[in-house]
């Protein structure tokens, strides 16, 4: 039996691949303060939690962490940083 696309996206295998992609980019964390290193300490527990939240429809992304970076001498660029778990889902 072939899995439905959403079920495939929620699978541990798929989330683990997404984790590898986020980790390879050495992404920074967001508003929750969790880093790549701290997420990895409980990797399988975190991925299982994400999978369960997605399947049950209870996953909610954290708010963006807004930071400003210099663009020019007098200008700044605002960016929003996602939490590691939200980067994996997206």
C-alpha positions in Angstrom: 0.0 0.0 0.0 1.4 3.4 -1.0 1.5 6.1 1.6 -0.3 9.3 1.1 1.9 12.4 0.4 1.1 14.0 3.8 1.8 10.8 5.7 5.2 10.6 3.9 6.0 14.2 4.8 5.2 13.3 8.5 7.3 10.2 8.5 10.4 10.0 10.7 12.5 9.1 7.7 11.4 12.3 5.9 11.9 14.5 9.0 15.3 13.0 9.6 16.3 13.9 6.0 15.1 17.4 6.5 17.0 17.5 9.8 20.2 16.5 7.9 19.6 19.4 5.4 19.1 21.9 8.2 22.1 20.7 10.1 24.3 20.8 6.9 23.5 24.5 6.6 24.6 25.1 10.2 21.4 26.9 10.7 20.8 29.2 13.7 17.9 28.8 16.0 15.0 31.1 16.5 12.9 32.5 19.3 12.9 29.2 21.3 16.7 29.5 21.8 17.3 25.9 20.7 20.5 25.4 18.6 21.4 22.6 16.3 23.5 21.0 19.1 20.7 21.1 21.7 18.1 19.8 19.2 20.5 16.9 18.3 20.9 15.8 21.9 17.3 14.4 21.8 17.1 14.1 18.0 14.8 11.0 17.7 12.6 12.2 20.5 12.3 15.7 18.9 11.6 14.1 15.4 9.0 11.8 16.8 7.3 14.7 18.6 7.2 16.7 15.3 5.8 13.7 13.5 3.1 13.2 16.1 2.2 16.9 16.1 1.9 17.0 12.3 -0.1 13.8 12.1 -2.6 15.0 14.8 -2.8 18.5 13.3 -1.4 20.1 16.5 1.8 21.4 15.1 2.1 25.2 15.5 5.2 27.1 14.4 7.0 29.3 16.9 6.9 33.1 16.1 9.8 34.4 14.1 12.8 35.8 15.9 13.2 39.2 14.3 16.7 40.6 14.0 18.2 43.5 12.1 21.4 43.2 10.1 23.3 46.2 8.6 22.6 46.7 5.0 24.3 50.1 4.4 25.7 52.6 6.8 22.3 54.1 7.4 20.0 51.2 6.6 19.2 47.9 8.3 17.6 44.8 6.9 15.1 43.0 9.1 15.0 39.2 8.9 12.9 36.6 10.7 14.6 33.5 12.0 12.7 30.3 12.4 13.1 27.8 15.2 15.1 24.7 14.2 12.0 22.5 14.5 10.1 24.8 12.2 12.9 24.7 9.6 12.7 21.0 9.6 9.0 21.0 9.0 9.2 23.7 6.3 
